[in-house]
Amino acid sequence: MEKKAKILIIEDDEEISRELGEYLSRAGYDTVCIRQFSDVAKKALKEAPDLILLDVNLPGIDGLHICEQIRKTSQIPIIFVTGNNTSMDELNCMLRGGDDYVAKPYQLPVLMARIAAVLRRTMRTVKTENPRPEYKGVSLDLAAAQIWKEGRKQELTKNEVKILHCLFEHPGEVVAREDILDYLWDHDVFIDDNTLSVHITRIRNKLKEIGAPDFIETKRGLGYRI
């Protein structure tokens, strides 16, 4: 029997939380609700869900901050569900680590379609890709968002994982900066050329910490190669 996807609901309106949980359960998902809003990120990670539905406006804490805390150690898919429904609100949610955004009031079938799409994308990635590609003694743990070499590791952000994954898909080849940016856009990461340089510098610093300072080579005017 196929394992049910587990969805964690972080919503302070008890009626919405209960009704949403019941609806998702009837749709075949396992659901868990958080209603006490201290150490939310820690509780969320302990539940180890397949997806999180996260309200932005919570008692005493901002959902965006919770997302950032979770992203320090986990790439669990997060869909923001919020009454803040301007284009800047949506952009802010995505830039802070969200995978999707649904504005209240929402139609349940629309929310269900968004949930199914995010789960389909993330679960397919886990099933079809090598979860830990390795090259020149350096391995990239996609699930844990970590880079490893000889027992030493560094934690990676979501964007750093995506950039390294793009390079790991082309070992020994020069990947143009434009191609990396296109790859990131295709995978719902929105950064510009200058920001890419900043991310590459941070990745190099982390590679240096695990003993691989020259792992990423810059080909001036062309791009990067591992």
C-alpha positions in Angstrom: 0.0 0.0 0.0 1.3 3.4 -1.0 2.2 5.7 2.0 -0.1 8.7 2.4 1.5 12.1 2.1 1.6 13.9 5.5 0.5 17.5 5.6 1.2 19.8 8.5 -1.3 22.7 9.0 0.0 25.8 10.8 -3.0 28.1 11.2 -4.3 30.0 14.2 -8.0 30.1 13.2 -9.2 26.9 14.9 -12.2 26.5 12.7 -10.3 26.9 9.5 -7.6 24.5 10.8 -10.2 21.9 11.7 -12.2 22.1 8.5 -9.1 22.1 6.3 -7.7 19.1 8.2 -11.0 17.2 7.8 -11.1 18.1 4.1 -7.5 16.9 3.5 -8.2 13.7 5.4 -11.2 12.9 3.3 -9.0 13.5 0.2 -6.6 10.8 1.4 -3.9 12.8 3.2 -2.5 12.3 6.7 -2.9 15.7 8.5 -1.5 17.2 11.7 -2.3 20.7 13.1 -0.2 23.0 15.2 -2.2 25.2 17.4 0.4 26.2 20.0 2.7 28.8 18.5 5.9 28.6 20.5 8.9 26.8 18.9 6.8 26.3 15.7 9.7 25.5 13.4 11.1 22.9 15.9 7.7 21.3 16.2 7.3 21.3 12.4 10.6 19.6 11.8 9.8 17.0 14.5 6.6 16.1 12.6 8.6 15.6 9.4 5.7 16.2 7.1 5.8 15.9 3.3 4.3 19.4 3.0 3.5 22.4 5.2 0.5 24.8 4.9 1.7 27.9 6.7 -0.3 31.0 7.6 1.7 34.2 7.6 -0.1 36.1 10.4 0.2 34.0 13.6 0.0 35.0 17.3 3.3 36.4 18.4 5.3 35.2 15.3 5.5 35.8 11.6 5.0 32.8 9.3 7.8 34.2 7.1 10.2 33.9 10.0 9.1 30.3 10.7 9.8 29.5 7.0 13.3 31.0 7.3 13.9 28.9 10.4 12.8 25.7 8.7 14.9 26.5 5.6 18.1 26.5 7.7 17.9 22.7 8.0 15.1 21.4 5.7 13.7 21.7 2.2 10.2 20.5 3.2 7.8 22.1 0.7 5.9 25.0 2.2 2.7 26.6 0.8 1.8 29.9 2.3 -1.9 30.4 2.9 -2.6 34.0 3.9 -5.0 36.9 3.8 -2.1 39.2 2.6 -2.8 39.0 -1.1 -0.8 41.7 -3.0 1.8 40.8 -5.6 4.5 42.0 -3.2 3.2 39.7 -0.5 3.4 36.8 -2.9 6.9 37.8 -4.0 8.1 38.1 -0.3 6.7 34.7 0.5 8.6 33.1 -2.4 11.8 34.9 -1.7 11.7 33.9 2.0 11.6 30.2 1.0 8.1 29.3 0.1 7.3 26.9 -2.7 3.8 28.3 -3.5 1.3 30.9 -2.3 -2.5 30.8 -1.9 -4.5 33.9 -0.9 -7.5 33.8 1.4 -10.3 33.4 0.8 -9.5 30.5 -1.4 -11.5 27.8 -3.1 -10.7 24.4 -1.7 -10.3 22.7 -5.1 -7.8 25.3 -6.0 -5.8 24.7 -2.8 -6.0 21.0 -3.4 -4.6 21.4 -6.9 -1.7 23.5 -5.6 -1.0 20.9 -2.9 -1.0 18.1 -5.4 1.2 20.0 -7.9 3.9 20.7 -5.2 3.8 17.2 -3.9 4.0 15.7 -7.4 7.0 17.9 -8.2 8.9 17.3 -4.9 8.1 13.6 -4.6 9.0 13.0 -8.3 12.4 14.7 -7.6 13.1 12.4 -4.7 12.1 9.3 -6.6 13.8 10.0 -10.0 17.0 11.8 -9.1 20.1 10.4 -7.5 19.5 11.8 -4.0 23.2 12.1 -3.3 25.3 12.8 -6.5 29.1 12.7 -6.0 31.9 14.1 -8.1 35.7 14.5 -7.2 35.1 13.2 -3.7 32.4 15.8 -3.0 28.8 14.7 -2.5 25.6 16.7 -2.6 22.8 15.5 -0.3 19.7 16.8 -1.9 17.3 15.7 0.8 19.3 17.1 3.7 20.5 20.2 1.8 24.1 19.5 2.7 27.5 19.2 1.0 30.0 16.5 2.1 33.6 15.6 1.7 35.4 12.9 3.8 33.0 13.2 6.7 33.0 16.9 6.8 29.7 18.7 5.9 28.2 22.2 5.5 24.5 23.1 5.5 23.1 24.7 2.3 20.3 27.1 1.6 17.6 26.2 -0.9 19.2 28.4 -3.6 22.7 26.9 -3.0 21.3 23.4 -3.4 19.7 24.3 -6.7 22.9 26.0 -8.0 25.1 23.0 -7.0 22.6 20.6 -8.4 22.7 22.3 -11.8 26.6 22.0 -11.8 26.4 18.4 -10.6 24.2 17.6 -13.6 27.0 18.6 -15.9 30.3 17.3 -14.3 33.4 18.4 -16.1 31.4 20.8 -18.4 31.4 24.5 -18.4 27.8 25.7 -17.5 27.1 29.3 -18.7 25.8 31.8 -16.1 22.7 32.3 -18.3 22.0 28.5 -18.3 22.2 28.4 -14.5 19.8 31.3 -14.2 17.4 29.6 -16.7 17.7 26.4 -14.7 16.9 28.2 -11.4 13.9 30.0 -13.0 12.6 26.6 -14.2 12.8 25.3 -10.6 11.0 28.3 -9.1 14.1 30.2 -7.9 14.2 33.8 -8.9 17.6 35.5 -8.7 19.5 37.9 -10.9 23.0 37.8 -12.3 24.5 39.8 -9.4 22.8 37.6 -6.8 24.2 34.5 -8.5 27.7 35.8 -7.9 26.9 36.2 -4.3 25.6 32.7 -4.0 28.6 31.2 -5.8 30.9 33.0 -3.3 29.0 31.6 -0.4 29.1 28.1 -1.8 32.8 28.4 -2.4 33.3 29.4 1.3 31.4 26.4 2.4 33.3 24.1 0.1 36.5 25.5 1.5 35.3 24.6 5.0 35.0 20.9 4.0 38.4 20.9 2.2 37.3 21.5 -1.4 38.4 25.1 -2.1 38.9 24.6 -5.8 35.8 22.5 -6.5 34.1 25.2 -8.6 36.2 26.6 -11.3 35.4 30.0 -13.0 35.8 30.1 -16.7 36.0 33.9 -17.3 33.4 35.1 -19.8 31.9 31.6 -20.0 30.6 30.3 -16.7 31.5 27.7 -14.1 32.7 24.1 -14.1 33.1 21.4 -11.4 
